[in-house]
Amino acid sequence: MTNVRLIIGVFTGVILSVFSVGAFTMWGSFIEIQSYFGDNVLKAIYVLFVDNFRFDLITYIERGEFSIFSFLTPALLSWLFVGFVCGAIVKGYKRGFIIGILVVIVDILIWIVVGILAGEDVFNLFIDTNLFQTLGGILSAFMGAISGAIIGGAVSGPYEGI
């Protein structure tokens, strides 16, 4: 019974992560998906998951152009939001840390499986120069989700056991 909050938090986090980047881009990604992929639902879902990992933290640090406006991209803001909501659901900063990691891992797994089912070249994301972009996106997703979940867990109060 004690894991109910954790299961609800992961489920909510995955659902929110699909729609949150669209919300922070003023639904621009949904309009783009509709115009490009129309009837192919799997490719549309794949692109929604790819949008979650667009902010490349490695390239951002490498460029050295540090400003708050270039740092707070829609992908990072959406992970902060998803982490905050999930952390508030599970309560407590320790469980918030756990839920932040779990939501990103589940999102990555769904991203890869849907990409394979949609016929996308998922392997291409993990070779040559794409490797650093992909790892930077995953790293920024972990950073945003974990920090948002810790804040959300701490704000919602200590874990109560139910």
N, C-alpha and C positions, 0 to 999 in steps of 0.2 A: 504493500500500500504506500510505502514511503517513496517509491520511484514514480508515482503518478505525475508529480510536478515535473520531473525530469523528462518523461515521455511527452507530456503536453508541451513542455518548453522546446524540445527538439522538433516536434511536429510544427509548432507555431513558427519557429525560426526558419525552417525550410520553406514554408509557405510564404512567410514575409520576405525572405531573401529573393524569391522570384519576382515579387512585385515592387520591392522597395527601390531598386535602381530606377525603374520606370517612374516612380513617384518623384525621385530627386532630379530626374531629367525632364520633368513636366510631361511625362508620358511619351516622350520622343522615341524611346526605344520600341514601344508598342506600335507606333505608327510605322516605324521602319520595318519591323517584323511583318506587319500586315501587308505592306507594299512589296516586300521581297519574297516572302514565303507563303503568302495566301493560304493554300490548302495543306501544306506540309506541316503538320502539327509538331512532329518530333524535331524538325529543324528549328521551329520557332521556340520550342522549349529549350533546346540546346543553346540558342542565342541568348535567351533570358538568363541561363546559368553562366554563360561566358561573360555577360555584362557585369556579373558580380566580381569578376577577377580582372577588371580592366585597369585598375590603378596599379602601376608597377613601382613598388617602393624602391627596388634596387636602382632602376634608371633615374628615379627622382633624386636619390641621394648622389648618384654618380654625376648628374648634371650640375648640381650645386645651386640651382636657382630656388632658394628657399623663400617662400612666401606662404602666408596662410591661405590665400585664394587658390594657389596651385596645389596645395596639400589637401585641402578639403574637397576632394572630387566626389561626384555622386556615388561611386562605388564604395569609397571609404565611409561616407556619411551613412549609406545604407547599412553597412556592416555595424557601425556604431549604434544605429537605431535598432537593428535586429538583436544585437547583443544586449542592449539595454532592456528591451522588452522581454527577452528570454531570461535575463538575470532577475528581472522583477518577478517573473513567474516562479522561478525555482527558489528564490529568497536566499540570502546569505552570499557573501562575496566568494567563499570557497566553492560553493555549488555553482555560482556564476562563472567562475573560472572554468569549471568542468563543462558547463553547458556551452560556453563560447567555443571551446575546442570541439565538442561533439557536433555542433551545428555546422561548423566549417568542414569537418571531415565528411559528414553525411552529404553536404552540398557538393563536395569534390567527387564523391563516389557517384552521386546521381548525375553530375555533369559528364563524367567519363562514360557511364553506361548509356545515357541518352545520346551522347555523341556517337558511340559505336552503333546503336540502333538506328540513328538517323543517317548513317553512312558517311559521317564526317571523318576526316583524317586526324584522329585524336593523337596518334603517335607523333605527328608533326609538331605538336605543341611542346614536346619534350626533347627535341633535338636542335642542335646548332644555336643560333641566336634566339630562337623562340624559347629555349629552355630558361634563360634569364628572365624574360618577360613573364613566362608562366610562373616561375618560382617567386618573382616579385609580386605578382598578383595574389598568389596563395599566401605569401608572407604578410601582405597588407590586409588580406581578409582575416588572417589569424589575429593580427594586431588590432584591427578595428572591432572584431567580434569579442575578443577577450577583454579588451578595455571597456567596451560598452557593457558587457555582461557583469564585470566586476562592479562597475558603477551602479548598474541596475540592481544587482544583488545586495549591495551595501545600502542603497536607498530604501529598498523594500523591507529591510529589517532582517533580524537573524532568522535562521532556519528553525522551523517549529516542529518538524517531524511528520507532518501530514500534508 
